[in-house]
Amino acid sequence: MKAIAIGYLRSDISGPAQNWDEIRIRSLAKRYGYDLAKTIVFSGGTQNPISQLIDVARRAEAEAVITPRRDHFGLEVPERLVRICDVITVDDQNTLSRSYVIGE
């Protein structure tokens, strides 16, 4: 069974490129061998988006969250998210690994 990933993006940041960002998330998940369970799309007005994303990731038992770029999280990727799963950015294919955070 493949590891599960969740896609994440903010519609206000993706703008007109949202469909393309969703395609890129699916493509990277497939290339990395993940089963993409769903892509969560929030707007700039969504209340507590990171808490909601963490809840979804926990319920899905996701190993990773894949996002187009770090700026979809705001100024920085929340450590509390990286503590429960890896975070992968499509643009630079960078992985923030939970094993690194846990091992600090």
All heavy atoms as an XYZ file, in Angstrom:
820
protein
N       0.831     -1.181      0.000
C       0.000      0.000      0.000
C       0.875      1.242      0.000
O       1.848      1.342      0.740
C      -0.902     -0.018      1.237
C      -1.905      1.059      1.262
S      -3.106      0.715      2.571
C      -3.833      2.289      2.710
N       0.515      2.221     -0.822
C       1.277      3.460     -0.934
C       1.037      4.362      0.273
O      -0.027      4.354      0.866
C       0.857      4.229     -2.181
C       1.263      3.607     -3.476
C       0.831      4.525     -4.607
C       1.226      3.984     -5.937
N       0.825      4.904     -7.013
N       2.031      5.156      0.577
C       1.882      6.177      1.611
C       0.921      7.249      1.112
O       0.860      7.549     -0.075
C       3.238      6.789      1.940
N       0.192      7.838      2.040
C      -0.816      8.837      1.696
C      -0.238     10.240      1.790
O       0.504     10.556      2.720
C      -2.032      8.708      2.634
C      -2.711      7.361      2.395
C      -3.017      9.859      2.438
C      -3.770      7.026      3.402
N      -0.616     11.078      0.824
C      -0.258     12.498      0.848
C      -1.530     13.319      0.704
O      -2.527     12.865      0.144
C       0.703     12.835     -0.281
N      -1.468     14.531      1.226
C      -2.538     15.511      1.099
C      -1.960     16.695      0.323
O      -0.860     17.152      0.636
C      -3.013     16.012      2.489
C      -3.544     14.871      3.344
C      -4.038     17.136      2.360
C      -4.831     14.269      2.886
N      -2.685     17.185     -0.665
C      -2.293     18.411     -1.344
C      -2.836     19.597     -0.573
O      -3.874     19.492      0.088
N      -2.152     20.720     -0.637
C      -2.607     21.920      0.058
C      -2.257     23.148     -0.762
O      -1.117     23.298     -1.223
C      -1.939     22.029      1.431
C      -2.224     23.349      2.118
C      -3.491     23.609      2.649
C      -1.260     24.334      2.209
C      -3.769     24.828      3.261
C      -1.526     25.550      2.833
C      -2.784     25.787      3.346
O      -3.071     26.983      3.956
N      -3.241     24.014     -0.931
C      -2.957     25.296     -1.555
C      -3.956     26.341     -1.103
O      -5.023     26.023     -0.582
C      -2.915     25.206     -3.078
C      -4.168     24.808     -3.846
C      -5.073     25.995     -4.087
C      -3.749     24.222     -5.180
N      -3.558     27.582     -1.300
C      -4.426     28.718     -1.013
C      -4.845     29.313     -2.346
O      -3.995     29.689     -3.168
C      -3.672     29.766     -0.189
C      -3.359     29.357      1.220
C      -4.190     30.108      2.235
N      -4.306     31.534      1.954
C      -3.556     32.469      2.515
N      -2.634     32.149      3.413
N      -3.729     33.742      2.207
N      -6.154     29.402     -2.563
C      -6.670     29.902     -3.837
C      -6.268     31.353     -4.090
O      -6.026     31.742     -5.238
C      -8.187     29.753     -3.896
O      -8.810     30.488     -2.855
N      -6.152     32.154     -3.035
C      -5.761     33.550     -3.208
C      -4.296     33.696     -3.601
O      -3.915     34.698     -4.208
C      -6.070     34.369     -1.953
C      -5.407     33.825     -0.701
O      -5.490     32.591     -0.468
O      -4.825     34.623      0.056
N      -3.485     32.719     -3.293
C      -2.071     32.764     -3.669
C      -1.874     32.160     -5.057
O      -1.145     32.697     -5.882
C      -1.198     32.068     -2.612
C      -1.271     32.867     -1.309
C       0.249     31.930     -3.084
C      -0.597     32.222     -0.132
N      -2.546     31.054     -5.338
C      -2.445     30.445     -6.665
C      -3.084     31.323     -7.732
O      -2.592     31.410     -8.856
C      -3.120     29.069     -6.683
O      -2.364     28.118     -6.002
N      -4.189     31.964     -7.365
C      -4.887     32.815     -8.330
C      -5.297     32.030     -9.566
O      -5.767     30.898     -9.467
N      -5.070     32.601    -10.750
C      -5.479     31.933    -11.980
C      -4.706     30.641    -12.261
O      -5.113     29.841    -13.094
C      -5.208     32.954    -13.082
C      -4.678     34.177    -12.442
C      -4.563     33.946    -10.969
N      -3.610     30.425    -11.563
C      -2.801     29.211    -11.755
C      -3.266     28.062    -10.867
O      -2.604     27.024    -10.799
C      -1.334     29.518    -11.476
N      -4.412     28.198    -10.191
C      -4.852     27.157     -9.252
C      -4.971     25.789     -9.906
O      -4.479     24.804     -9.354
C      -6.179     27.536     -8.598
C      -6.656     26.468     -7.617
C      -7.923     26.849     -6.890
O      -8.200     28.026     -6.688
N      -8.685     25.855     -6.486
N      -5.603     25.708    -11.066
C      -5.733     24.400    -11.720
C      -4.366     23.807    -12.035
O      -4.142     22.607    -11.848
C      -6.573     24.506    -12.994
C      -8.039     24.699    -12.698
O      -8.520     24.366    -11.620
N      -8.761     25.261    -13.654
N      -3.458     24.641    -12.514
C      -2.103     24.178    -12.815
C      -1.393     23.722    -11.537
O      -0.727     22.690    -11.532
C      -1.312     25.281    -13.515
C       0.103     24.941    -13.811
C       1.216     25.589    -13.377
C       0.580     23.843    -14.609
N       2.347     24.975    -13.843
C       1.990     23.900    -14.609
C      -0.041     22.828    -15.303
C       2.780     22.974    -15.283
C       0.754     21.892    -15.982
C       2.142     21.979    -15.960
N      -1.549     24.464    -10.454
C      -0.944     24.054     -9.177
C      -1.488     22.702     -8.723
O      -0.733     21.854     -8.235
C      -1.185     25.110     -8.095
C      -0.256     26.312     -8.218
O       0.762     26.207     -8.929
O      -0.554     27.346     -7.592
N      -2.782     22.475     -8.888
C      -3.367     21.188     -8.498
C      -2.808     20.053     -9.354
O      -2.510     18.964     -8.843
C      -4.888     21.250     -8.591
C      -5.495     22.136     -7.513
C      -7.009     22.171     -7.559
O      -7.627     21.108     -7.758
O      -7.576     23.265     -7.382
N      -2.633     20.299    -10.644
C      -2.041     19.291    -11.530
C      -0.614     18.977    -11.095
O      -0.201     17.816    -11.036
C      -2.073     19.779    -12.998
C      -3.513     19.777    -13.507
C      -1.170     18.926    -13.885
C      -3.708     20.515    -14.828
N       0.146     20.013    -10.760
C       1.538     19.807    -10.343
C       1.617     19.046     -9.025
O       2.507     18.220     -8.832
C       2.271     21.148    -10.239
C       2.401     21.825    -11.591
C       3.179     23.131    -11.603
N       2.964     23.968    -10.453
C       3.946     24.542     -9.766
N       5.200     24.367    -10.099
N       3.669     25.322     -8.751
N       0.678     19.304     -8.112
C       0.646     18.553     -6.853
C       0.392     17.076     -7.136
O       1.087     16.200     -6.616
C      -0.426     19.134     -5.900
C       0.034     20.478     -5.334
C      -0.739     18.150     -4.767
C      -1.055     21.246     -4.597
N      -0.604     16.786     -7.974
C      -0.908     15.389     -8.325
C       0.288     14.705     -8.983
O       0.620     13.558     -8.683
C      -2.125     15.316     -9.254
C      -3.441     15.489     -8.546
C      -4.618     15.117     -9.439
N      -4.709     15.898    -10.657
C      -5.341     17.063    -10.767
N      -5.951     17.596     -9.715
N      -5.390     17.697    -11.921
N       0.924     15.428     -9.900
C       2.065     14.869    -10.622
C       3.227     14.540     -9.685
O       3.823     13.463     -9.768
C       2.523     15.869    -11.698
O       3.668     15.408    -12.359
N       3.537     15.459     -8.782
C       4.652     15.216     -7.855
C       4.317     14.071     -6.899
O       5.180     13.232     -6.604
C       4.994     16.482     -7.075
C       6.282     16.393     -6.251
C       7.497     16.326     -7.168
C       6.397     17.562     -5.311
N       3.085     14.020     -6.436
C       2.680     12.915     -5.556
C       2.888     11.581     -6.260
O       3.445     10.639     -5.683
C       1.222     13.079     -5.135
N       2.467     11.508     -7.499
C       2.623     10.267     -8.266
C       4.103      9.936     -8.462
O       4.524      8.791     -8.268
C       1.932     10.410     -9.621
C       1.966      9.163    -10.451
C       1.192      9.324    -11.744
C       1.223      8.041    -12.543
N       0.474      8.185    -13.801
N       4.892     10.943     -8.837
C       6.321     10.728     -9.068
C       7.035     10.255     -7.795
O       7.946      9.455     -7.852
C       6.951     12.023     -9.574
C       8.296     11.828    -10.186
C       8.782     13.004    -11.007
N       7.885     14.130    -11.042
C       8.254     15.374    -10.764
N       9.483     15.649    -10.416
N       7.386     16.366    -10.841
N       6.604     10.749     -6.641
C       7.220     10.363     -5.373
C       6.610      9.094     -4.779
O       7.011      8.653     -3.722
C       7.111     11.503     -4.364
C       8.139     12.607     -4.536
C       8.773     12.856     -5.747
C       8.464     13.418     -3.466
C       9.690     13.884     -5.881
C       9.389     14.447     -3.590
C       9.998     14.668     -4.803
O      10.907     15.676     -4.921
N       5.612      8.534     -5.450
C       5.028      7.273     -5.006
C       3.950      7.383     -3.951
O       3.643      6.408     -3.273
N       3.347      8.564     -3.811
C       2.278      8.749     -2.836
C       0.913      8.501     -3.464
O       0.715      8.720     -4.659
C       2.277     10.191     -2.294
C       3.402     10.498     -1.356
C       4.484     11.256     -1.775
C       3.386     10.045     -0.040
C       5.524     11.560     -0.905
C       4.421     10.344      0.830
C       5.484     11.100      0.391
O       6.508     11.404      1.236
N      -0.030      8.107     -2.634
C      -1.431      8.070     -2.990
C      -2.009      9.402     -2.517
O      -2.117      9.625     -1.314
C      -2.121      6.895     -2.298
C      -3.599      6.798     -2.600
O      -4.087      7.513     -3.501
O      -4.270      6.010     -1.924
N      -2.340     10.305     -3.456
C      -2.872     11.611     -3.086
C      -4.332     11.446     -2.701
O      -5.195     11.214     -3.545
C      -2.720     12.607     -4.229
C      -3.112     14.046     -3.918
C      -2.157     14.654     -2.890
C      -3.133     14.883     -5.182
N      -4.619     11.544     -1.405
C      -5.968     11.320     -0.894
C      -6.904     12.447     -1.297
O      -8.058     12.199     -1.661
C      -5.945     11.170      0.624
N      -6.428     13.694     -1.223
C      -7.237     14.860     -1.577
C      -6.340     16.081     -1.593
O      -5.233     16.055     -1.060
C      -8.387     15.076     -0.601
C      -7.935     15.333      0.841
C      -9.071     15.652      1.794
C      -9.891     14.433      2.063
N     -10.989     14.616      2.978
N      -6.854     17.130     -2.200
C      -6.180     18.419     -2.148
C      -7.104     19.387     -1.423
O      -8.261     19.552     -1.795
C      -5.841     18.943     -3.558
O      -4.913     18.050     -4.175
C      -5.223     20.338     -3.487
N      -6.581     19.981     -0.377
C      -7.306     20.943      0.434
C      -7.049     22.331     -0.146
O      -5.893     22.726     -0.316
C      -6.828     20.905      1.909
C      -6.923     19.494      2.486
C      -7.580     21.923      2.750
C      -8.305     18.932      2.521
N      -8.122     23.055     -0.449
C      -8.004     24.406     -0.983
C      -8.694     25.358     -0.016
O      -9.885     25.223      0.253
C      -8.654     24.512     -2.386
C      -8.537     25.940     -2.914
C      -8.023     23.523     -3.356
N      -7.924     26.294      0.511
C      -8.463     27.328      1.385
C      -8.282     28.682      0.725
O      -7.403     28.852     -0.126
C      -7.748     27.341      2.736
C      -8.019     26.140      3.607
C      -6.990     25.515      4.291
C      -9.298     25.641      3.761
C      -7.230     24.416      5.109
C      -9.554     24.549      4.567
C      -8.520     23.935      5.243
N      -9.077     29.644      1.161
C      -8.927     31.021      0.685
C      -8.211     31.828      1.767
O      -7.960     31.322      2.864
C     -10.298     31.636      0.400
O     -10.977     31.882      1.617
N      -7.917     33.057      1.464
C      -7.283     33.929      2.444
C      -8.154     34.195      3.654
O      -7.664     34.547      4.717
N      -9.464     34.011      3.513
C     -10.387     34.261      4.613
C     -10.694     33.058      5.470
O     -11.463     33.152      6.429
N     -10.092     31.913      5.164
C     -10.336     30.699      5.940
C      -9.790     30.863      7.356
O      -8.641     31.275      7.547
C      -9.677     29.475      5.277
O     -10.191     29.335      3.954
C      -9.932     28.205      6.058
N     -10.622     30.560      8.338
C     -10.202     30.639      9.736
C      -9.369     29.411     10.112
O      -9.762     28.283      9.814
C     -11.430     30.709     10.649
C     -12.264     31.961     10.449
C     -11.510     33.211     10.831
O     -10.876     33.286     11.877
N     -11.558     34.213      9.972
N      -8.231     29.623     10.733
C      -7.350     28.550     11.218
C      -7.027     27.497     10.161
O      -7.204     26.301     10.390
C      -7.973     27.879     12.451
C      -8.231     28.857     13.563
O      -7.371     29.658     13.899
N      -9.427     28.815     14.126
N      -6.518     27.917      9.000
C      -6.273     26.941      7.939
C      -5.254     25.860      8.317
O      -5.427     24.697      7.951
C      -5.773     27.789      6.770
C      -5.259     29.037      7.401
C      -6.105     29.260      8.613
N      -4.233     26.227      9.069
C      -3.215     25.234      9.417
C      -3.784     24.202     10.381
O      -3.551     22.996     10.235
C      -1.946     25.907      9.992
C      -1.342     26.869      8.959
C      -0.929     24.853     10.414
C      -1.049     26.274      7.594
N      -4.567     24.634     11.342
C      -5.207     23.682     12.264
C      -6.125     22.739     11.500
O      -6.139     21.532     11.759
C      -6.003     24.419     13.339
O      -5.140     25.154     14.166
N      -6.877     23.281     10.548
C      -7.751     22.430      9.747
C      -6.944     21.444      8.900
O      -7.303     20.274      8.782
C      -8.642     23.279      8.831
C      -9.691     24.077      9.582
C     -10.619     24.786      8.620
O     -11.237     24.145      7.777
N     -10.703     26.107      8.748
N      -5.852     21.914      8.309
C      -4.994     21.044      7.503
C      -4.400     19.930      8.358
O      -4.371     18.760      7.948
C      -3.882     21.862      6.844
C      -2.858     21.081      6.032
C      -3.519     20.329      4.871
C      -1.766     22.019      5.523
N      -3.938     20.266      9.542
C      -3.382     19.260     10.451
C      -4.440     18.226     10.812
O      -4.154     17.019     10.818
C      -2.784     19.928     11.706
C      -1.494     20.672     11.327
C      -2.528     18.910     12.812
C      -0.935     21.559     12.416
N      -5.660     18.664     11.073
C      -6.741     17.715     11.382
C      -6.979     16.752     10.223
O      -7.113     15.542     10.427
C      -8.039     18.461     11.705
C      -8.004     19.160     13.054
O      -7.117     18.846     13.877
O      -8.871     20.030     13.282
N      -7.010     17.285      9.001
C      -7.220     16.435      7.827
C      -6.056     15.456      7.658
O      -6.261     14.265      7.405
C      -7.402     17.287      6.552
C      -7.369     16.416      5.302
C      -8.697     18.077      6.615
N      -4.845     15.950      7.807
C      -3.660     15.091      7.656
C      -3.659     13.969      8.696
O      -3.342     12.817      8.374
C      -2.386     15.923      7.760
N      -4.031     14.294      9.916
C      -4.091     13.258     10.964
C      -5.162     12.224     10.658
O      -4.931     11.026     10.783
C      -4.352     13.894     12.323
C      -3.136     14.515     12.933
C      -3.387     14.933     14.365
N      -2.151     15.372     14.971
C      -2.011     16.469     15.689
N      -3.043     17.240     15.921
N      -0.849     16.786     16.201
N      -6.361     12.691     10.281
C      -7.454     11.753      9.983
C      -7.104     10.839      8.810
O      -7.453      9.669      8.807
C      -8.747     12.503      9.691
C      -9.447     13.016     10.933
C     -10.876     13.450     10.668
N     -11.020     14.390      9.567
C     -10.989     15.716      9.668
N     -10.813     16.279     10.857
N     -11.130     16.491      8.616
N      -6.421     11.386      7.821
C      -6.036     10.601      6.646
C      -4.787      9.759      6.894
O      -4.419      8.947      6.053
C      -5.793     11.532      5.460
N      -4.144      9.980      8.047
C      -2.870      9.332      8.360
C      -1.846      9.600      7.258
O      -1.114      8.712      6.810
C      -3.061      7.836      8.598
C      -3.962      7.546      9.784
C      -4.178      6.062     10.059
O      -3.646      5.214      9.296
O      -4.865      5.762     11.036
N      -1.805     10.862      6.833
C      -0.923     11.278      5.749
C       0.542     11.267      6.181
O       0.876     11.658      7.294
C      -1.306     12.668      5.260
N       1.368     10.817      5.276
C       2.811     10.851      5.479
C       3.402     12.179      5.004
O       4.502     12.538      5.412
C       3.473      9.702      4.708
C       3.077      8.324      5.192
C       3.672      8.002      6.550
O       4.817      8.399      6.816
O       2.982      7.350      7.340
N       2.677     12.870      4.107
C       3.203     14.112      3.544
C       2.077     15.061      3.163
O       0.959     14.634      2.874
C       4.051     13.822      2.305
N       2.417     16.354      3.176
C       1.574     17.400      2.612
C       2.387     18.005      1.474
O       3.557     18.349      1.648
C       1.212     18.476      3.662
C       0.595     19.694      2.993
C       0.257     17.907      4.696
N       1.759     18.112      0.309
C       2.433     18.658     -0.866
C       1.773     19.978     -1.230
O       0.550     20.060     -1.344
C       2.359     17.674     -2.054
C       2.980     16.328     -1.658
C       3.065     18.259     -3.281
C       2.810     15.236     -2.692
N       2.582     21.010     -1.398
C       2.089     22.358     -1.697
C       2.901     22.943     -2.850
O       4.063     22.554     -3.038
C       2.180     23.246     -0.433
O       1.496     24.462     -0.662
C       3.613     23.512     -0.031
N       2.325     23.862     -3.618
C       3.084     24.442     -4.735
C       4.357     25.166     -4.294
O       5.419     24.968     -4.873
C       2.104     25.426     -5.372
C       0.755     24.940     -4.978
C       0.938     24.331     -3.608
N       4.221     25.999     -3.257
C       5.352     26.781     -2.748
C       5.155     27.029     -1.262
O       4.044     26.969     -0.755
C       5.429     28.157     -3.450
C       5.662     28.108     -4.929
C       5.639     29.513     -5.549
N       4.462     30.301     -5.222
C       3.271     30.168     -5.807
N       3.082     29.270     -6.737
N       2.258     30.950     -5.440
N       6.227     27.382     -0.593
C       6.156     27.664      0.850
C       5.206     28.802      1.183
O       4.616     28.816      2.259
C       7.539     28.024      1.401
C       8.459     26.861      1.523
C       9.806     27.351      2.045
N      10.716     26.235      2.152
C      11.381     25.939      3.251
N      11.252     26.677      4.318
N      12.180     24.903      3.281
N       5.052     29.763      0.278
C       4.233     30.932      0.600
C       2.751     30.590      0.782
O       1.991     31.404      1.295
C       4.416     32.053     -0.421
C       3.982     31.704     -1.831
O       3.759     30.506     -2.134
O       3.871     32.640     -2.653
N       2.346     29.382      0.440
C       0.965     28.962      0.689
C       0.711     28.780      2.190
O      -0.438     28.695      2.613
C       0.631     27.688     -0.091
C       0.425     27.960     -1.543
N      -0.819     28.038     -2.114
C       1.311     28.211     -2.542
C      -0.698     28.301     -3.395
N       0.596     28.410     -3.678
N       1.775     28.737      2.981
C       1.655     28.648      4.443
C       1.783     30.004      5.117
O       1.593     30.118      6.319
C       2.725     27.716      5.016
C       2.562     26.292      4.609
C       3.436     25.694      3.730
C       1.515     25.529      5.121
C       3.289     24.379      3.363
C       1.348     24.211      4.755
C       2.232     23.638      3.868
N       2.166     31.025      4.404
C       2.428     32.317      5.004
C       3.921     32.562      5.012
O       4.624     32.209      4.074
N       4.415     33.123      6.092
C       5.841     33.466      6.160
C       6.750     32.253      6.263
O       7.862     32.263      5.762
C       6.095     34.410      7.340
C       5.412     35.767      7.241
C       5.643     36.565      8.518
C       5.895     36.537      6.020
N       6.289     31.212      6.937
C       7.111     30.006      7.054
C       6.219     28.776      7.245
O       5.064     28.886      7.645
C       8.110     30.119      8.199
C       7.504     30.353      9.553
C       8.572     30.584     10.608
O       9.418     31.474     10.433
O       8.539     29.862     11.612
N       6.791     27.626      6.946
C       6.058     26.374      7.124
C       5.911     26.122      8.617
O       6.900     26.143      9.357
C       6.798     25.201      6.449
C       6.058     23.891      6.684
C       6.966     25.458      4.953
N       4.687     25.899      9.085
C       4.480     25.701     10.528
C       5.155     24.431     11.049
O       4.964     23.345     10.504
C       2.963     25.572     10.661
C       2.399     26.083      9.384
C       3.438     25.885      8.345
N       5.939     24.597     12.103
C       6.633     23.456     12.692
C       5.647     22.406     13.192
O       5.906     21.212     13.095
C       7.525     23.919     13.848
C       8.334     22.793     14.446
C       9.221     23.258     15.572
O       9.879     24.296     15.418
O       9.235     22.559     16.600
N       4.493     22.836     13.688
C       3.526     21.867     14.199
C       2.988     20.967     13.096
O       2.587     19.838     13.362
C       2.398     22.556     14.960
C       1.590     23.528     14.171
C       0.682     24.351     15.091
N      -0.030     25.342     14.329
C      -1.338     25.412     14.234
N      -2.097     24.567     14.907
N      -1.915     26.335     13.503
N       3.014     21.434     11.833
C       2.650     20.568     10.711
C       3.772     19.592     10.407
O       3.537     18.396     10.218
C       2.318     21.412      9.479
C       2.012     20.634      8.193
C       0.782     19.745      8.374
C       1.822     21.600      7.026
N       4.999     20.094     10.394
C       6.157     19.244     10.082
C       6.381     18.193     11.166
O       6.989     17.163     10.927
C       7.424     20.102      9.857
C       8.622     19.235      9.490
C       7.185     21.141      8.770
N       5.866     18.406     12.339
C       5.986     17.405     13.413
C       5.125     16.174     13.150
O       5.399     15.107     13.690
C       5.626     18.000     14.767
C       6.669     18.967     15.278
C       6.461     19.287     16.734
N       7.534     20.136     17.215
C       8.730     19.683     17.586
N       9.011     18.414     17.533
N       9.654     20.533     18.012
N       4.080     16.304     12.301
C       3.220     15.150     12.053
C       3.414     14.527     10.669
O       3.059     13.375     10.457
C       1.724     15.469     12.267
C       1.226     16.488     11.263
C       1.466     15.924     13.688
C      -0.276     16.468     11.110
N       3.957     15.302      9.708
C       4.188     14.736      8.378
C       5.238     15.562      7.636
O       5.528     16.689      8.015
C       2.887     14.668      7.571
S       2.124     16.253      7.252
N       5.796     14.974      6.594
C       6.735     15.704      5.751
C       5.969     16.755      4.960
O       4.793     16.568      4.644
C       7.432     14.761      4.771
C       8.308     13.730      5.465
O       8.608     13.893      6.664
O       8.680     12.743      4.806
N       6.635     17.855      4.624
C       6.041     18.894      3.787
C       6.930     19.033      2.560
O       8.135     19.270      2.673
C       5.925     20.236      4.540
C       5.410     21.323      3.601
C       5.000     20.089      5.747
N       6.319     18.865      1.391
C       7.056     18.896      0.127
C       6.548     20.058     -0.708
O       5.345     20.215     -0.886
C       6.865     17.575     -0.645
C       7.275     16.386      0.222
C       7.649     17.596     -1.955
C       6.854     15.038     -0.329
N       7.473     20.870     -1.237
C       7.101     21.972     -2.107
C       7.388     21.580     -3.556
O       8.457     21.052     -3.870
C       7.865     23.252     -1.740
O       9.253     22.972     -1.671
C       7.393     23.792     -0.405
N       6.419     21.844     -4.418
C       6.532     21.448     -5.825
C       7.591     22.256     -6.545
O       8.418     21.690     -7.267
C       5.171     21.583     -6.554
C       5.310     21.290     -8.042
C       4.124     20.678     -5.929
N       7.587     23.581     -6.381
C       8.485     24.435     -7.158
C       9.952     24.049     -7.036
O      10.661     23.994     -8.028
C       8.319     25.907     -6.772
C       7.160     26.558     -7.511
O       6.488     25.874     -8.307
O       6.914     27.756     -7.271
N      10.407     23.796     -5.825
C      11.822     23.446     -5.645
C      12.018     21.992     -5.238
O      13.141     21.565     -4.992
C      12.486     24.376     -4.631
C      11.828     24.352     -3.261
O      10.938     23.517     -3.017
O      12.212     25.189     -2.422
N      10.926     21.235     -5.147
C      10.950     19.831     -4.742
C      11.744     19.629     -3.456
O      12.455     18.646     -3.274
C      11.477     18.943     -5.877
C      10.569     18.981     -7.082
C      11.017     18.088     -8.195
O      11.804     17.173     -8.012
N      10.519     18.345     -9.390
N      11.590     20.593     -2.555
C      12.235     20.534     -1.256
C      11.332     19.779     -0.283
O      10.115     19.909     -0.331
C      12.480     21.957     -0.741
C      13.298     21.979      0.521
O      14.185     21.174      0.709
N      12.990     22.911      1.392
N      11.940     18.980      0.582
C      11.179     18.255      1.595
C      11.626     18.691      2.976
O      12.812     18.633      3.298
C      11.383     16.725      1.465
O      10.955     16.309      0.174
C      10.604     15.973      2.529
N      10.656     19.142      3.766
C      10.904     19.395      5.181
C      10.489     18.120      5.890
O       9.306     17.777      5.945
C      10.097     20.589      5.670
C      10.452     21.915      5.017
C       9.444     22.979      5.403
C      11.843     22.332      5.414
N      11.451     17.417      6.398
C      11.205     16.087      6.954
C      10.885     16.137      8.435
O      11.590     16.781      9.208
C      12.441     15.213      6.726
O      12.299     13.972      7.350
N       9.837     15.427      8.807
C       9.469     15.377     10.229
C      10.553     14.695     11.048
O      10.726     14.999     12.201
C       8.132     14.696     10.405
C       8.174     13.240     10.070
C       6.834     12.615     10.126
N       6.902     11.539      9.153
C       5.937     10.841      8.757
N       4.741     11.060      9.218
N       6.095      9.891      7.889
N      11.316     13.797     10.460
C      12.378     13.133     11.228
C      13.459     14.146     11.613
O      14.071     14.030     12.658
C      12.991     11.984     10.421
O      13.562     12.453      9.220
N      13.671     15.168     10.793
C      14.638     16.194     11.134
C      14.136     17.035     12.301
O      14.873     17.319     13.230
C      14.910     17.092      9.912
C      15.856     18.218     10.217
C      17.218     17.975     10.324
C      15.401     19.505     10.412
C      18.111     19.002     10.621
C      16.268     20.538     10.706
C      17.613     20.288     10.813
O      18.488     21.294     11.112
N      12.879     17.422     12.272
C      12.299     18.242     13.340
C      12.254     17.457     14.642
O      12.618     17.957     15.697
C      10.886     18.748     12.955
C      10.225     19.415     14.142
C      10.972     19.694     11.781
N      11.814     16.208     14.575
C      11.698     15.385     15.771
C      13.071     15.129     16.383
O      13.244     15.123     17.583
C      10.972     14.058     15.471
C       9.521     14.352     15.124
C      11.072     13.083     16.623
C       8.755     13.182     14.557
N      14.091     14.976     15.528
C      15.417     14.634     15.994
C      16.223     15.813     16.516
O      17.320     15.649     17.014
N      15.698     17.023     16.424
C      16.450     18.194     16.888
C      16.661     18.186     18.375
O      15.900     17.711     19.146
C      15.717     19.481     16.501
C      15.798     19.743     15.033
C      15.160     21.097     14.669
O      14.223     21.534     15.356
O      15.621     21.673     13.698
